[in-house]
């Protein structure tokens, strides 16, 4: 194995075609942030834009800004921008609510569609490592529709499909392990048995190339606060394939999803197209933050767009893995797939000598040193690599910090053992 040096990583940064895009972000000094797969960094433009909205659009123009500042159109405008990142066409994707709420909407619609056509289909299939919120929503709707929820290992998804499959909900990248699956292959397999395919793009939108129309997916949701840099609690987005979008009204029939909301009709008529997936008024301040974040992603288009972002993501994660192998392979197990085609933009590790809260303590000790990753129960150290602002030298320095924390055993200190509400 070729030894990796800090100087070589600095040289890689000098050749990085995306390096200039780092200047878009308000990065804290003396910190290496490897948690953009949980919460993206603040874009510099967000602060300026929010101050303008607060002082001018809300502060001065007040309610007129729904028209003059285009507030009412923001869910569609920002949705069209996100669509460019995930292979959707203009007018097909809209921003609204949280990921969990959109999951409820889209799961309900999908189940209504498939059960109306084939009521004998009684199984929802998903992955054992899906994010808990996805599982909870599936559990709730499985009870409501008296269906079976089948959770299987990632490798067994296709084998679990049969003529009782109503719906499959998966994420292209596991939040827990970083494992990536082939969206085209799985969507095709689900359709071959007559089921519908729903993708949760929380760890994919802005991280790797996604082509919803190209893979012929049925539905998708995703969040705005991870790789899209939309800020804490940023709104989610929802997409429905044109063949489905007008067939069923979503269950949260709020007034802005009405065909004519300002007619103030006493009965609900769903709006045509993706507009029907809105329920209440868009959260403008959060929407502004999301738009600024999405714009940082679109700034990569002159440099190759998502293809270039994905290429750097692979380089960053490969470098991290190779540094771990070089400097601490005896004590750190690499949980994420080693095959770049099966790995998203994160690498997960497991400390093989862990006792008690050691793994959590390692993460906290690293954070105290300015190396920010996160912990996922029961024993995962998770590091996300966001190509727009992560440098190659950051990767090298992070692994050196991991080695030092392990060697000094500072993770054993009591202050690093006490778990906070958010891990």
N, C-alpha and C positions, 0 to 999 in steps of 0.2 A: 504494500500500500504506500502510495506517495504521500509524504508528510506535507501537511497544509501549514502555511505560515501566514501571519498577519499581513505581511507585505504583499503577498499574493492576493489577499482579499481586497486590499486597498487598490491594487491594480485593476481588479475586476470592477470596482466602483467607478474608476476613471473611464472604463469602456462602456458602462451601462447607458443604454439609449434612453432609459426612463429616469435617469438621475436628476434631471432638472425639475421633475414633477414633485420631488420632495419639498421644494420651496412653497408648494401650495398649502402646507400644513403648519400649524402652530405647535411644534413639537417641544415638549418640556426639556430643558437643558439637563445634561448628565443623566439621561434616561434612555434605555433601549426598550422600545415598546413592542412586545411580541404577543399582544392580546387583541389585535384588530379583528380577529375572528369572533370576538365577543363584544367589543365596543370600539368602533373606529376612532381615529384621531380627529381633533377639531380642525376643519379647514379654516384658513385665515379669512376667507371671504364670508364665512358664516357670521362672524361677529359684526362685520361692517353691514352686511345685508340685514341682520336682525335689528341693529340700531336704526337703520333707515325705516324698516317696517314699524318699529315701535314709535319713533318720533314723527314720521311723516304719514305713513299709510294708516296706522291706527290712531296715533296721537293727534294728527291734524285733520285727516280726511274722514276718519271714523267710518261710518257704515257705507259711505260712498265707495270705499276701496273694494267692496265686493265686485263692483263694476269697473272702476277706474284703474285699479291695480291688478285686476284679473284674478282675485282671490277664488272666485267660484270655479275658474277653469284650472286651478292648480292640480287637482287630482288627475286630470287628463293630461295636462302638460308634462308633469313630472313622470306620469305613467309612460308617456311616449318616449321620454328619455331613458327610462329603465328598460323599455322594450328593446332599445338598441343594444343593450348588454346581454339580453337573454333570448334573442332570436324570435321576438314577437313583432308583429306589424303595428304601425300606428293605429290607434283607436282600439287595440285589443287588450290593453293592460291598464289598470287604474290603481291609484293609491288610496287606501282607506283603512281605518281601524288598525288593530294589532294583528299579529300573525295568528294568534289563537282564535280571535274572532273571525278572521277570514277563513281559517281552517274549518270552523263550524259552518260557515256559509257554504263553502265549496264542497265539503263532505256531504252536507244535506242535499245539495243540488245533485251531486253525482249519484247518491243513493236513490233519490227520487227517479232519476232518469233510468238507471239500470233496472230497478225493481219494477218500474212501470212496463218495461219491455220484456223482462225475464224475471218474474217474481220468484222463480225457483232458485235463483242465485242467493246464497245465504251466508257468504263468507267475505270478510274484509281481511286482507293480508298486509302485513308490514314487517319491518325488521326489528329484532330484539333490541338493537342499539339506537332506535329512533329517540329523538328528544322526548322527554316525558310529556310535555304539553300535547304533542301529536298523539301519543298513546292515550292520554286521558280523554281527548276529544273523540278518538275512535271508540274507546270504551263506552262513553256516554251515548253516542249515536248507535252503537251496536245494541245497547240495551233498549233504546227507543224503538228501533226497527226489528228487534228480536233476531239479531244476526250473531254469527260467530266471529270473534276476533282471533286471528291466528298470527302469532308472532314467531318468526323463524330466524335462523342465522342468515347472514347476508348471502352466503354461498348457496343457500337452499331456496332462495326466493322463487326461481324459475321452476324448480321441481315441485314446489307447493301449489302451483297453479293447476286448476282443473275447471270443469264446467259448472262448478258451484261458486267460482270466484266472481264476486260482484265488483270489487274495487281493490286497488293496490295503492297504498300511500308509502312513498319512500323519499329519502333525501339522497341526492347524488353523492354527497360527502357526509360521512358519519361525524357528528359533533364529538363523539367519544374517542374514536380511533383515527379519524382522518381518512378512512378507506373510501375510495371513489368507485362507483359502479358505472356501467355503460348504460346511459339513458336510452339510446337507440335500441339496444338489445333487449332490455327489460320491457320497454314500452311495446315493442313488437311482440314479445312473448305474451304479455297481458292481453293484447288485442287478439292474439291467435286463439285464446280460449273464450273470447267474448267479454272480457272485463274492461273496466275503465282505469286509466292511469292518472294519478295525482302526484305531482312532485312538490316537495318542500325545498325551496332554493335558498334557505337561510344561510348555508355555508358555501353557496355556489355563486350567487349573483355578485359579480364584481371580482370573483376569485379565479374562475376558469371559464372557458368558452361553454356557453349553453345555447342550444338551438331548439326552442320549444316547438316551433312549427316544423323544423327539419326532422325532429324525432317523432312527430305526430302525436305529441302528448295530448291529453284531454283537458287537464286543469293544472294550475300551479299557483303557489303562494310564495312569499318571501318577505324577509324583514329588511328594514332600511338602516339599521344602526350598526351593522357589522362592517363588511367590506365596502358598503356604499357610503359610510362615513356620515350618516344622517343625524347622529347625536342620540343620547340616551332616550329610549322610548320612542324613537322615530316611527312614523307610520309604516305599515306593511303595504304590500301590493298583492293584487290578485289578477289572474289571467284565466280566461276560458277560451277554448278553441272555438272559432266561429261556427262550427257545426253544432255546438251545444248551447251557445250563449243565450239564444232567444227561446229555448225550449221550456225552461222552468224559471220561475221567480225565486230568488234566494229568500231564506226564511225571515231575515231581519228587514221587514218591509218598511223602512223609514222613508221620510218624505222626499229626501234628495235622490232616492232611487226611483221615484215616481216619474212617469213619462212627461208630466207637466207640473212640477212641484209648486210653481207659483200660481197655478189655477186653483189650488187649495180644494181639490175635489174631496168628497167625503168617502170615496172608495179608492182602493189602490189599483193602479195600472202600472206594471213595471215598465221602466224606460227600455228602449231598444238597446241591444248590445251590452257592453261591459258597464255602462253607466248604472245599470240596475244593481250592481254590487256595492254601491254606496248606500249607507243608511242615514247617518246624520251629517251635520255640518263638518267640513274638513277642518282639522286643527291647524290653523294658518301658521302659527309660529313654528310648530314642529315641521310643517310642510316646507317652510322656507329653508330650515336647516337641512332637510333631506335633499332639496333641490341643489343646494350648494355642494353637498356631499357627492351627489350623482355627477355634478359638473366636473368634480376632480377626476372621476373615472373617465368621462368623455374627453377630458384633456389629453388622454393617451391615444386618441384616434390618429393624430398625425404621425405617431411613432409606431403604429401597428395595432393599436386598440387592444382588445381582449387577447388576441394572439400573442402580442408582445408581453402583456401582463402575465399570461400563463407561462410563457417561456422563462421569464425571470422567476416566477414562483417555483418552477421546477429547479432552477439553478440554486435558489436560496435553500430550499428544503434538502436538496442533495448535499449542499455544502454543510448544513447543520448535521445531517446524518453522518457524513464522513468525518466531521470533527468529533462527534460523539464516539464513533468507532475508534478514532485515533487517540482520544484523550481519556475516555471513561467507559469503554465498552464492557469492562469486567463488572461494573456495578449498575450500569444503566441499560435496560432492555429497550429496544426500539419497538414500540407497539404498532406504529403505523406501517403500512405496506412499503416495502423497499422498491417495488416496481413503480416508476414515476407515473405510469398510466393508470395506476390504481390508488393514487394518493392525491388528496386535495392540497390546499395551501396551508397545511398545518402538520406538525410532527408531534406525536405523543410518546412519552417515555414512561417507564416503570422502574423505580428504584428497587433492585432485587434484594437489598439488605434491609428493607424498611421494617420498622417496628412501630406499632402504635400510630402516632400522628406524624411520623417522619416525613412522608411524602408531602403532606400539607406544610410542614415546617420548612422543607426545602424551598417550596414556592415562596413562602413568606420571607425567608432569608434572602432569596434572590431579589424580591421586590424591594427589600430594604437597601440592597446594593444598586437599585435602579434598573434591574432586569425584570421586566413585567411580563410574566406569563400567567397561567392560572391552573387551579387544581380541579379535577373532576373525580368525584367519588366512584369507586372506593380508593383507587391508588394510582391515578393518572396525572402526570405532569404534562400540561398541554401548551404548545407554543405555536402561535399563528404568525404567518409571514405575509405581510401586505406589501406587494412589490412597489407601490407608489412611493412609500417612504422608508422601507427597510433597506439598509445597506448590507453589503457582503461583510464588511468589517464588523458590523453589529452582530452578525451571526457568529463570527469567530470569537469576539469578546464575550458573548453570552455563554458559549460553551466553556471558556476559560473561567468565568464566574461560577458556573455549575461545578466545575472541578474543585475550585477553591472552597466553595461552600461544603462540598462533600469531605474534603481533606481536613478542614477545620472543625467539622461537625457542629457548626454554629446553629444548624437547624434544630439541634436538641434544646436550644435555649427556650425557656418557658414562654417568653413573649411571642415566639413563633409557633407555639403549640395550641394556642387558644383560637378556636375557629370564629371568624366573623360571620355575619348573616349571609354575606355574599362571598363565595369562594372562587 
